[in-house]
Amino acid sequence: MEPEQSRSRLDSATSAGSSGTAHGAVTPAPPSRRAMRQAASPQTGPGAVSPSRAERRERSRTRRTTSVGAAPRWLPRAGVLAALATATIAVPLAGAGQPAQSGSTTQAAVAALGYPTAMEVLASDVQQTTPTSLLAGVPGAERVSDTTSRSLTRDPLPGCDGQARESGQNGQIPSSDLCALWEPDQMLRGDAAVALSELNLNFRAAFGRDICLTDSYRSLAEQRRLAYTKPGLAASPGTSNHGWGLAIDLCTSENSKSDVMSWLSDNGPIFGWDNPQWARRGGSGAFEPWHWEYVPGTTEMGTNY
């Protein structure tokens, strides 16, 4: 009887345990992160084995190889910098090392600009002169040319065309054929007047004023009067270069200043004006540092004594 009773009690206990489990069941805990990763991995599943350490190393090496093979982010920036360096440094240096243009190419470029070639300049019969606008207008300026250029953009003496009109005898030239100067009642032949005005422009730039004059063209009556009042200084009436409008006399205030006379001696001949040899100290005539003549005109007239 005892074994049966024991079996009966055991069955009752088992039934009670089963019933208690059904009525008092506990909610299972959520899966861990590792379990979730294993579930997402294609190698996980029922019966799957966790990757070994060697497998994990191989996966890590594969990821690094893939990263190295991909183009780094700074690669485009480096390409841009290399292009800028080539354009700003390499190209100019390469150009500097190239040989100069050939003579024919250079001559073609000069001709395209409208300038004469070296061969044309050397073969030309026209004497090239220095424009007076390029002469230095400072005290003690050096002579830079022996002739005067008339190709000025400005008008050195308004109202005078610079033409030499020989329409009368010595001392009998009509005032309409002469050009008035900056000094009142002073006139000269056209070409002499323009040349003196060009000289005066440079004189004004150097000294801040005009050249002071006391005499220029002289009529025949004036020549006779001076020959009577100053017999040792005036030329015979009808022979003076003043009568041709080719001579001037400076004020005493000019010929008494060494800096003025030095400047005129250096620059006057550039414009054709000079103190003649006979009027200099030791010359054939009286010493007249104030007397200046337009040499191109006196040479043409044959009165360059």
Beta strands, then each sheet from edge to edge (+ up, - down):
strand 1: 178-180
strand 2: 187-189
strand 3: 213-215
strand 4: 247-250
strand 5: 273-274
strand 6: 291-294
sheet 1: 1+ 2-
sheet 2: 3+ 4- 6+ 5-
end
